[in-house]
Amino acid sequence: MEIILKKVFVGIPKTIGNKEAANPMEREWTSAIFKEPVEGPIWVGKTGLTGDRQADLEHHGGPEKAVFAYSFENYAYWQKELGISEILPGGMGENLVMEHVTEGTIAIGDTFQIGGAVIQVSQPRQPCWKPARRFKIKTLALLLQNTGKTGWYFRVLQEGHVEPGQTFTLLDRPYPQWNIQKCNQIIHGKEPNFEKMQELAACELLASGMRATLTKRIEKRNPDTLDISDRVFGPNE
């Protein structure tokens, strides 16, 4: 079945909420997770789509995380699982909504032609507290992580225009064994498997930042390096 570019989204950082709110989930915060749909062609450059920006440049953006993609099929799962019909495409802050593909069927290094651009899967997304704040579900980042429905990032090998409705053409699949679902299991497993981490860290097309993170965990063999509370709960607690 052909992989389709269902929708395209871009956005800039916005600040919402109330500084004085007693409930942490209602307090002021800034994020670019609130993106708007794009109609017609849009330019995909080495560091992202025209009109798209990130609020947290330490953890988002850059050449290895130029484009964030999410599976269209995941939304039906979340709507049913959480009972929230308002969780719709674009809700996770993605740029590309891809249909007929999931974390179990796309892998590190998968290289696609889409429109005039050539893009390559670089790493899974590591869910943070911002989708949880958006939908007022404190555990959402953990749910994304534990189900493996995280989405994934692309690096851009060739810049060009893309638009909704186009078909992805697979050009290369050098590491079919490293699908995003499996990577998530290794990265986020409750019982760290350092041997598997070593194998994944050796994958030359995995984003350099993720390779460095895995290497640090392997070297320290310390459970403290796996503490994720700041990332998944952050200021929501």
Disulfide bonds with the S-S distance in Angstrom:
none
